[in-house]
């Protein structure tokens, strides 16, 4: 089982008891404002998403980690890797992403989890390049992207929702663990 420990977090595969807390995160309009069309997701949608995330682990050897606080065992959200099939123009690519409950914002958890995930991608999984896709205006995500050392690569438009997107990248030669 793949698990990564950071000073404050455990990044791990999904457990059955993660569904309710992840559904609560996905139901928060503040969390979801930058995702897809900005609508909150319900329990059923979250269950389907977790199932897809686990399938990607089995198929690709990477996926989205559940992010657990080491001190309390609380689920904070996710970070991880996925193939951004919704944006064919960047393929082949692997994207890093994250989503944390709003009560966990502003404490450095997203940066800590994303850095560990990027290190996992480039050093453990042997990827030579990772991208991140953010919605224009999502300054919190842009801040994490900068902290990861990623550089702007292109601007594009979401093919379904029509909003502007920014694609950033980093390759193995630019990464500093």
N, CA, C and O of each residue as an XYZ file, in Angstrom:
708
protein
N       0.847     -1.197      0.000
C       0.000      0.000      0.000
C       0.881      1.246      0.000
O       1.844      1.332      0.761
N       0.557      2.180     -0.830
C       1.338      3.403     -0.941
C       0.902      4.394      0.134
O      -0.275      4.733      0.252
N       1.868      4.844      0.903
C       1.601      5.835      1.943
C       2.814      6.744      2.058
O       3.957      6.289      2.011
N       2.548      8.033      2.209
C       3.612      9.013      2.390
C       3.335      9.768      3.673
O       2.209     10.201      3.914
N       4.350      9.925      4.488
C       4.228     10.721      5.718
C       5.050     11.990      5.568
O       6.196     11.966      5.119
N       4.441     13.086      5.952
C       5.132     14.367      6.012
C       5.150     14.747      7.489
O       4.627     13.994      8.310
N       5.725     15.875      7.852
C       5.737     16.234      9.278
C       4.341     16.302      9.917
O       4.194     16.032     11.109
N       3.310     16.662      9.124
C       1.980     16.813      9.731
C       0.881     15.987      9.087
O      -0.262     16.012      9.543
N       1.214     15.253      8.027
C       0.181     14.600      7.234
C       0.538     13.160      6.890
O       1.705     12.770      6.876
N      -0.506     12.385      6.613
C      -0.359     11.069      5.999
C      -1.116     11.132      4.676
O      -2.301     11.463      4.643
N      -0.425     10.813      3.597
C      -1.055     10.700      2.285
C      -1.206      9.209      2.037
O      -0.222      8.470      2.055
N      -2.450      8.760      1.803
C      -2.717      7.330      1.729
C      -3.851      7.036      0.757
O      -4.513      7.944      0.253
N      -4.059      5.750      0.506
C      -5.191      5.316     -0.299
C      -6.481      5.525      0.505
O      -6.453      5.767      1.712
N      -7.593      5.423     -0.194
C      -8.901      5.739      0.387
C      -9.474      4.593      1.207
O      -9.329      3.425      0.847
N     -10.130      4.940      2.320
C     -10.833      3.983      3.188
C     -12.330      4.251      3.080
O     -12.749      5.347      2.707
N     -13.126      3.248      3.406
C     -14.590      3.404      3.358
C     -15.080      4.565      4.210
O     -16.013      5.270      3.826
N     -14.452      4.767      5.372
C     -14.917      5.834      6.263
C     -14.466      7.234      5.830
O     -14.727      8.210      6.534
N     -13.794      7.339      4.680
C     -13.439      8.654      4.129
C     -14.590      9.279      3.349
O     -14.574     10.482      3.089
N     -15.584      8.486      2.973
C     -16.658      8.988      2.112
C     -17.403     10.164      2.733
O     -17.551     11.201      2.086
N     -17.869     10.031      3.958
C     -18.671     11.110      4.576
C     -17.874     12.406      4.724
O     -18.376     13.462      4.339
N     -16.639     12.370      5.273
C     -15.918     13.642      5.379
C     -15.549     14.250      4.016
O     -15.540     15.473      3.874
N     -15.244     13.409      3.012
C     -14.935     13.965      1.678
C     -16.199     14.541      1.057
O     -16.139     15.560      0.369
N     -17.342     13.904      1.289
C     -18.610     14.439      0.778
C     -18.918     15.790      1.418
O     -19.444     16.685      0.757
N     -18.592     15.941      2.702
C     -18.787     17.237      3.370
C     -17.911     18.310      2.724
O     -18.351     19.443      2.529
N     -16.679     17.952      2.395
C     -15.773     18.900      1.736
C     -16.337     19.286      0.375
O     -16.367     20.465      0.023
N     -16.784     18.294     -0.392
C     -17.313     18.542     -1.736
C     -18.646     19.280     -1.726
O     -19.042     19.847     -2.744
N     -19.332     19.280     -0.608
C     -20.627     19.968     -0.493
C     -20.464     21.446     -0.141
O     -21.441     22.195     -0.168
N     -19.253     21.873      0.188
C     -18.990     23.249      0.596
C     -18.809     24.133     -0.645
O     -17.855     23.941     -1.399
N     -19.715     25.101     -0.869
C     -19.600     25.958     -2.051
C     -18.274     26.716     -2.143
O     -17.789     26.980     -3.243
N     -17.681     27.067     -0.993
C     -16.392     27.776     -1.024
C     -15.295     26.881     -1.578
O     -14.433     27.345     -2.325
N     -15.319     25.607     -1.219
C     -14.319     24.661     -1.712
C     -14.486     24.433     -3.205
O     -13.507     24.361     -3.947
N     -15.736     24.321     -3.639
C     -16.015     23.907     -5.011
C     -16.080     25.062     -6.012
O     -16.258     24.823     -7.206
N     -15.942     26.290     -5.557
C     -16.109     27.429     -6.469
C     -15.166     27.405     -7.655
O     -15.493     27.978     -8.694
N     -14.010     26.767     -7.548
C     -13.027     26.740     -8.640
C     -13.001     25.404     -9.371
O     -12.157     25.197    -10.242
N     -13.914     24.493     -9.032
C     -13.928     23.145     -9.595
C     -15.078     23.007    -10.596
O     -16.215     23.374    -10.296
N     -14.783     22.485    -11.766
C     -15.795     22.240    -12.803
C     -16.664     23.475    -13.016
O     -16.154     24.536    -13.374
N     -17.968     23.347    -12.800
C     -18.862     24.496    -12.996
C     -19.080     25.280    -11.711
O     -19.882     26.213    -11.685
N     -18.375     24.912    -10.642
C     -18.483     25.630     -9.378
C     -19.571     25.115     -8.453
O     -19.767     25.662     -7.367
N     -20.279     24.077     -8.862
C     -21.376     23.544     -8.047
C     -20.854     22.550     -7.014
O     -19.931     21.783     -7.292
N     -21.451     22.568     -5.817
C     -21.116     21.544     -4.827
C     -21.501     20.155     -5.334
O     -22.404     20.018     -6.159
N     -20.820     19.141     -4.842
C     -21.093     17.751     -5.202
C     -21.735     17.036     -4.018
O     -21.411     17.314     -2.864
N     -22.644     16.117     -4.312
C     -23.340     15.395     -3.253
C     -22.612     14.090     -2.901
O     -21.558     13.781     -3.455
N     -23.195     13.344     -1.975
C     -22.592     12.106     -1.486
C     -22.408     11.097     -2.613
O     -21.358     10.461     -2.711
N     -23.420     10.948     -3.461
C     -23.335      9.980     -4.554
C     -22.208     10.337     -5.528
O     -21.450      9.463     -5.949
N     -22.102     11.612     -5.881
C     -21.034     12.053     -6.786
C     -19.664     11.807     -6.147
O     -18.726     11.385     -6.824
N     -19.555     12.070     -4.851
C     -18.288     11.853     -4.149
C     -17.927     10.381     -4.126
O     -16.764     10.030     -4.325
N     -18.899      9.512     -3.887
C     -18.646      8.065     -3.880
C     -18.139      7.605     -5.243
O     -17.202      6.811     -5.326
N     -18.760      8.104     -6.312
C     -18.318      7.755     -7.666
C     -16.909      8.270     -7.928
O     -16.095      7.584     -8.547
N     -16.625      9.477     -7.455
C     -15.291     10.057     -7.656
C     -14.224      9.236     -6.940
O     -13.182      8.935     -7.523
N     -14.470      8.874     -5.692
C     -13.489      8.078     -4.938
C     -13.257      6.740     -5.638
O     -12.125      6.262     -5.704
N     -14.317      6.139     -6.156
C     -14.181      4.881     -6.882
C     -13.291      5.075     -8.122
O     -12.437      4.237     -8.411
N     -13.491      6.165     -8.841
C     -12.656      6.459    -10.020
C     -11.207      6.707     -9.614
O     -10.283      6.259    -10.293
N     -11.007      7.427     -8.495
C      -9.649      7.701     -8.030
C      -8.924      6.395     -7.700
O      -7.751      6.232     -8.034
N      -9.615      5.480     -7.055
C      -9.012      4.195     -6.708
C      -8.711      3.375     -7.967
O      -7.678      2.708     -8.038
N      -9.606      3.422     -8.955
C      -9.361      2.724    -10.224
C      -8.111      3.274    -10.906
O      -7.336      2.517    -11.490
N      -7.913      4.596    -10.833
C      -6.722      5.182    -11.458
C      -5.454      4.674    -10.770
O      -4.445      4.434    -11.434
N      -5.498      4.510     -9.448
C      -4.360      3.917     -8.740
C      -4.042      2.550     -9.330
O      -2.885      2.241     -9.615
N      -5.083      1.730     -9.512
C      -4.878      0.370    -10.005
C      -4.378      0.357    -11.449
O      -3.552     -0.480    -11.814
N      -4.878      1.285    -12.271
C      -4.533      1.301    -13.684
C      -3.211      2.007    -13.979
O      -2.448      1.553    -14.831
N      -2.935      3.106    -13.286
C      -1.784      3.953    -13.612
C      -0.600      3.811    -12.644
O       0.529      4.170    -12.981
N      -0.866      3.284    -11.440
C       0.189      3.221    -10.430
C       0.343      4.520     -9.661
O       1.293      4.687     -8.896
N      -0.591      5.440     -9.863
C      -0.676      6.682     -9.100
C      -2.131      7.112     -9.083
O      -2.971      6.569     -9.800
N      -2.403      8.099     -8.247
C      -3.782      8.585     -8.141
C      -3.872      9.680     -7.111
O      -2.874     10.299     -6.742
N      -5.097      9.913     -6.651
C      -5.324     10.934     -5.637
C      -5.239     10.290     -4.258
O      -5.933      9.317     -3.966
N      -4.376     10.851     -3.418
C      -4.229     10.404     -2.033
C      -5.291     11.057     -1.157
O      -5.631     12.225     -1.345
N      -5.805     10.301     -0.208
C      -6.545     10.901      0.898
C      -5.500     11.579      1.782
O      -4.454     10.996      2.064
N      -5.778     12.808      2.219
C      -4.857     13.550      3.086
C      -5.427     13.532      4.496
O      -6.506     14.063      4.758
N      -4.682     12.913      5.388
C      -5.105     12.760      6.783
C      -4.165     13.548      7.687
O      -2.947     13.512      7.512
N      -4.736     14.256      8.650
C      -3.901     14.964      9.617
C      -3.283     13.949     10.569
O      -3.992     13.148     11.178
N      -1.977     13.985     10.694
C      -1.262     13.053     11.542
C      -1.699     13.167     13.001
O      -1.857     12.151     13.678
N      -1.895     14.377     13.488
C      -2.208     14.592     14.900
C      -3.591     14.086     15.301
O      -3.761     13.558     16.400
N      -4.579     14.241     14.422
C      -5.959     13.929     14.805
C      -6.589     12.775     14.040
O      -7.617     12.249     14.465
N      -5.999     12.370     12.925
C      -6.598     11.342     12.088
C      -7.730     11.853     11.221
O      -8.400     11.070     10.547
N      -7.952     13.164     11.233
C      -9.033     13.785     10.469
C      -8.698     13.804      8.986
O      -7.551     14.043      8.609
N      -9.711     13.548      8.129
C      -9.520     13.670      6.696
C      -9.577     15.146      6.326
O     -10.573     15.821      6.589
N      -8.495     15.647      5.709
C      -8.441     17.059      5.324
C      -8.861     17.266      3.875
O      -9.223     18.380      3.495
N      -8.819     16.209      3.052
C      -9.159     16.320      1.646
C      -8.294     15.391      0.826
O      -8.008     14.271      1.250
N      -7.868     15.846     -0.359
C      -7.010     15.020     -1.193
C      -5.917     15.854     -1.837
O      -6.016     17.075     -1.953
N      -4.882     15.159     -2.249
C      -3.877     15.658     -3.186
C      -3.409     14.460     -3.977
O      -3.490     13.329     -3.497
N      -2.928     14.687     -5.167
C      -2.430     13.549     -5.913
C      -2.251     13.816     -7.376
O      -2.187     14.961     -7.825
N      -2.169     12.717     -8.119
C      -1.834     12.737     -9.536
C      -2.962     12.114    -10.341
O      -3.598     11.154     -9.906
N      -3.197     12.670    -11.513
C      -4.194     12.096    -12.408
C      -3.855     12.465    -13.849
O      -3.098     13.401    -14.107
N      -4.421     11.724    -14.761
C      -4.288     12.034    -16.179
C      -5.433     12.977    -16.531
O      -6.597     12.600    -16.394
N      -5.130     14.200    -16.983
C      -6.181     15.191    -17.248
C      -6.867     14.967    -18.598
O      -6.705     15.760    -19.526
N      -7.625     13.889    -18.695
C      -8.272     13.524    -19.939
C      -9.259     14.553    -20.449
O      -9.560     14.582    -21.642
N      -9.775     15.407    -19.559
C     -10.734     16.439    -19.974
C     -10.077     17.520    -20.837
O     -10.776     18.295    -21.490
N      -8.736     17.580    -20.846
C      -8.015     18.613    -21.584
C      -7.022     17.953    -22.546
O      -5.818     17.944    -22.289
N      -7.529     17.402    -23.652
C      -6.680     16.613    -24.567
C      -5.441     17.347    -25.072
O      -4.437     16.710    -25.393
N      -5.495     18.671    -25.147
C      -4.360     19.418    -25.714
C      -3.084     19.304    -24.890
O      -2.002     19.583    -25.407
N      -3.178     18.899    -23.609
C      -1.977     18.777    -22.773
C      -1.466     17.341    -22.701
O      -0.410     17.089    -22.122
N      -2.206     16.401    -23.282
C      -1.831     14.994    -23.198
C      -0.701     14.669    -24.159
O      -0.616     15.303    -25.211
N       0.171     13.716    -23.855
C       0.153     12.951    -22.620
C       0.740     13.776    -21.476
O       1.771     14.430    -21.631
N       0.081     13.733    -20.353
C       0.542     14.487    -19.187
C      -0.036     13.858    -17.932
O      -1.030     13.134    -17.967
N       0.618     14.159    -16.835
C       0.114     13.803    -15.511
C       0.020     15.109    -14.742
O       0.969     15.892    -14.703
N      -1.138     15.334    -14.129
C      -1.385     16.584    -13.406
C      -1.438     16.332    -11.911
O      -1.931     15.299    -11.459
N      -0.928     17.285    -11.154
C      -1.047     17.266     -9.706
C      -2.205     18.188     -9.330
O      -2.385     19.254     -9.919
N      -2.982     17.761     -8.346
C      -4.096     18.593     -7.888
C      -4.331     18.353     -6.402
O      -3.765     17.435     -5.809
N      -5.165     19.184     -5.821
C      -5.478     19.099     -4.401
C      -6.830     19.735     -4.158
O      -7.295     20.580     -4.922
N      -7.448     19.300     -3.066
C      -8.693     19.907     -2.594
C      -8.788     19.625     -1.101
O      -8.839     18.471     -0.676
N      -8.809     20.685     -0.318
C      -8.896     20.546      1.138
C     -10.152     21.243      1.651
O     -10.627     22.217      1.066
N     -10.671     20.725      2.749
C     -11.790     21.379      3.408
C     -11.395     22.774      3.835
O     -10.241     23.018      4.185
N     -12.348     23.694      3.807
C     -12.034     25.104      4.091
C     -11.466     25.315      5.491
O     -10.718     26.267      5.714
N     -11.808     24.444      6.431
C     -11.254     24.590      7.784
C      -9.756     24.295      7.832
O      -9.095     24.571      8.833
N      -9.230     23.737      6.755
C      -7.800     23.405      6.698
C      -7.006     24.388      5.840
O      -5.801     24.214      5.659
N      -7.659     25.402      5.319
C      -6.987     26.391      4.474
C      -6.079     27.289      5.315
O      -6.296     27.475      6.512
N      -5.070     27.833      4.665
C      -4.212     28.841      5.294
C      -3.238     28.301      6.317
O      -2.653     29.075      7.075
N      -3.048     26.989      6.359
C      -2.152     26.389      7.345
C      -0.966     25.670      6.703
O      -0.171     25.028      7.390
N      -0.857     25.785      5.379
C       0.260     25.174      4.678
C       0.079     23.699      4.356
O       1.004     23.071      3.840
N      -1.081     23.133      4.644
C      -1.296     21.708      4.378
C      -1.278     21.394      2.881
O      -0.698     20.388      2.472
N      -1.895     22.229      2.070
C      -1.936     21.970      0.624
C      -0.519     21.962      0.054
O      -0.170     21.073     -0.723
N       0.291     22.935      0.431
C       1.674     22.987     -0.063
C       2.482     21.791      0.414
O       3.252     21.213     -0.353
N       2.309     21.419      1.678
C       3.044     20.283      2.250
C       2.671     18.983      1.526
O       3.542     18.195      1.158
N       1.382     18.776      1.331
C       0.907     17.560      0.658
C       1.311     17.555     -0.812
O       1.736     16.525     -1.336
N       1.182     18.698     -1.478
C       1.511     18.778     -2.899
C       3.005     18.568     -3.127
O       3.394     17.903     -4.087
N       3.835     19.119     -2.267
C       5.288     18.933     -2.416
C       5.644     17.454     -2.273
O       6.432     16.928     -3.059
N       5.070     16.783     -1.276
C       5.338     15.355     -1.093
C       4.848     14.546     -2.291
O       5.490     13.578     -2.698
N       3.715     14.944     -2.850
C       3.169     14.258     -4.021
C       4.044     14.486     -5.245
O       4.270     13.560     -6.024
N       4.530     15.689     -5.422
C       5.411     15.983     -6.550
C       6.710     15.178     -6.435
O       7.198     14.636     -7.427
N       7.252     15.104     -5.249
C       8.452     14.296     -5.026
C       8.172     12.830     -5.350
O       8.996     12.170     -5.984
N       7.023     12.317     -4.924
C       6.592     10.951     -5.227
C       6.523     10.735     -6.742
O       6.990      9.715     -7.248
N       5.941     11.696     -7.460
C       5.778     11.582     -8.911
C       7.119     11.514     -9.629
O       7.333     10.657    -10.486
N       8.013     12.418     -9.274
C       9.274     12.558    -10.004
C      10.334     11.564     -9.552
O      11.158     11.133    -10.358
N      10.325     11.195     -8.277
C      11.377     10.319     -7.779
C      10.931      8.868     -7.632
O      11.690      7.956     -7.959
N       9.709      8.640     -7.144
C       9.246      7.274     -6.922
C       8.605      6.680     -8.179
O       8.867      5.525     -8.515
N       7.786      7.442     -8.865
C       7.070      6.930    -10.042
C       7.814      7.185    -11.351
O       7.381      6.728    -12.409
N       8.924      7.908    -11.286
C       9.767      8.061    -12.461
C       9.209      8.973    -13.545
O       9.645      8.908    -14.694
N       8.262      9.810    -13.195
C       7.759     10.762    -14.180
C       8.825     11.832    -14.405
O       9.515     12.223    -13.464
N       8.964     12.304    -15.630
C       9.961     13.343    -15.870
C       9.343     14.723    -15.966
O      10.055     15.719    -16.093
N       7.994     14.790    -15.904
C       7.310     16.075    -15.999
C       5.931     15.951    -15.357
O       5.257     14.931    -15.498
N       5.524     16.997    -14.655
C       4.201     17.056    -14.026
C       3.624     18.435    -14.310
O       4.341     19.435    -14.288
N       2.320     18.481    -14.578
C       1.654     19.757    -14.797
C       0.646     20.015    -13.680
O       0.306     19.121    -12.906
N       0.185     21.238    -13.619
C      -0.932     21.597    -12.762
C      -1.841     22.504    -13.571
O      -1.375     23.382    -14.297
N      -3.134     22.286    -13.442
C      -4.123     23.062    -14.180
C      -4.964     23.818    -13.160
O      -5.593     23.214    -12.291
N      -4.971     25.128    -13.271
C      -5.764     25.939    -12.343
C      -6.713     26.833    -13.125
O      -6.467     27.181    -14.280
N      -7.772     27.181    -12.479
C      -8.723     28.104    -13.085
C      -8.217     29.522    -12.853
O      -7.811     29.863    -11.742
N      -8.237     30.341    -13.885
C      -7.785     31.732    -13.754
C      -8.561     32.401    -12.631
O      -9.788     32.323    -12.580
N      -7.840     33.059    -11.733
C      -8.453     33.732    -10.601
C      -8.350     32.976     -9.290
O      -8.598     33.546     -8.228
N      -7.988     31.702     -9.346
C      -7.857     30.892     -8.133
C      -6.477     31.155     -7.528
O      -5.534     30.388     -7.726
N      -6.388     32.247     -6.795
C      -5.097     32.692     -6.261
C      -4.511     31.723     -5.236
O      -3.290     31.589     -5.153
N      -5.349     31.050     -4.459
C      -4.828     30.105     -3.468
C      -4.092     28.955     -4.161
O      -3.007     28.560     -3.735
N      -4.687     28.423     -5.229
C      -4.009     27.353     -5.973
C      -2.764     27.866     -6.672
O      -1.739     27.185     -6.707
N      -2.850     29.059     -7.222
C      -1.677     29.646     -7.891
C      -0.515     29.803     -6.900
O       0.647     29.628     -7.268
N      -0.827     30.128     -5.668
C       0.198     30.267     -4.639
C       0.894     28.922     -4.382
O       2.120     28.864     -4.286
N       0.110     27.849     -4.271
C       0.703     26.519     -4.079
C       1.557     26.152     -5.290
O       2.662     25.629     -5.140
N       1.049     26.425     -6.477
C       1.771     26.118     -7.716
C       3.134     26.819     -7.732
O       4.140     26.216     -8.106
N       3.163     28.089     -7.328
C       4.446     28.822     -7.263
C       5.391     28.183     -6.254
O       6.586     28.045     -6.515
N       4.851     27.793     -5.099
C       5.693     27.171     -4.068
C       6.298     25.858     -4.550
O       7.375     25.467     -4.099
N       5.613     25.177     -5.463
C       6.135     23.930     -6.011
C       7.238     24.161     -7.040
O       7.914     23.220     -7.455
N       7.416     25.419     -7.450
C       8.433     25.736     -8.454
C       7.953     25.535     -9.878
O       8.760     25.511    -10.808
N       6.657     25.392    -10.057
C       6.111     25.203    -11.397
C       6.081     26.532    -12.138
O       5.922     27.593    -11.535
N       6.235     26.457    -13.449
C       6.272     27.661    -14.270
C       5.108     27.655    -15.258
O       4.672     26.592    -15.701
N       4.606     28.840    -15.603
C       3.501     28.912    -16.565
C       3.905     28.300    -17.901
O       5.007     28.528    -18.398
N       3.002     27.530    -18.465
C       3.260     26.887    -19.748
C       2.308     27.385    -20.830
O       2.724     27.639    -21.961
N       1.042     27.522    -20.487
C       0.057     27.975    -21.473
C      -1.225     28.392    -20.778
O      -1.485     28.021    -19.634
N      -2.018     29.170    -21.494
C      -3.371     29.493    -21.053
C      -4.310     28.887    -22.072
O      -4.015     28.862    -23.267
N      -5.441     28.398    -21.595
C      -6.406     27.751    -22.466
C      -7.802     27.949    -21.881
O      -7.984     28.694    -20.919
N      -8.761     27.289    -22.460
C     -10.148     27.397    -22.007
C     -10.672     26.005    -21.696
O     -10.402     25.057    -22.434
N     -11.418     25.879    -20.612
C     -12.004     24.585    -20.262
C     -12.945     24.172    -21.391
O     -13.829     24.943    -21.763
N     -12.772     22.974    -21.943
C     -13.565     22.576    -23.110
C     -15.052     22.384    -22.818
O     -15.863     22.435    -23.743
N     -15.427     22.167    -21.573
C     -16.837     21.962    -21.222
C     -17.451     23.220    -20.628
O     -18.545     23.623    -21.022
N     -16.745     23.852    -19.672
C     -17.329     24.958    -18.912
C     -16.962     26.333    -19.453
O     -17.581     27.329    -19.079
N     -15.963     26.400    -20.329
C     -15.640     27.642    -21.005
C     -14.850     28.661    -20.211
O     -14.587     29.752    -20.718
N     -14.459     28.346    -18.977
C     -13.679     29.334    -18.232
C     -12.184     29.196    -18.528
O     -11.705     28.128    -18.909
N     -11.457     30.309    -18.341
C     -10.023     30.286    -18.637
C      -9.247     29.428    -17.638
O      -9.519     29.438    -16.438
N      -8.277     28.690    -18.166
C      -7.417     27.824    -17.364
C      -5.962     28.205    -17.581
O      -5.580     28.712    -18.635
N      -5.169     27.949    -16.564
C      -3.718     28.141    -16.660
C      -3.039     26.801    -16.435
O      -3.357     26.090    -15.481
N      -2.121     26.463    -17.298
C      -1.361     25.222    -17.181
C       0.067     25.591    -16.792
O       0.715     26.402    -17.454
N       0.544     24.982    -15.708
C       1.918     25.170    -15.236
C       2.612     23.816    -15.298
O       1.955     22.775    -15.316
N       3.931     23.832    -15.331
C       4.650     22.557    -15.381
C       5.977     22.659    -14.637
O       6.495     23.737    -14.346
N       6.486     21.475    -14.351
C       7.835     21.345    -13.797
C       8.379     20.022    -14.309
O       7.638     19.048    -14.440
N       9.666     19.988    -14.596
C      10.241     18.705    -14.973
C      11.307     18.312    -13.953
O      11.708     19.103    -13.099
N      11.736     17.099    -14.071
C      12.659     16.527    -13.097
C      13.910     17.375    -12.905
O      14.429     17.469    -11.792
N      14.399     17.995    -13.979
C      15.629     18.791    -13.868
C      15.420     20.081    -13.085
O      16.384     20.663    -12.589
N      14.164     20.539    -12.965
C      13.856     21.784    -12.258
C      13.446     21.561    -10.809
O      13.390     22.510    -10.027
N      13.158     20.308    -10.444
C      12.611     20.006     -9.118
C      13.698     19.951     -8.065
O      14.760     19.362     -8.266
N      13.409     20.578     -6.939
C      14.301     20.548     -5.781
C      13.551     19.940     -4.611
O      12.624     20.550     -4.079
N      13.947     18.738     -4.208
C      13.262     18.021     -3.128
C      13.412     18.733     -1.804
O      12.896     18.265     -0.789
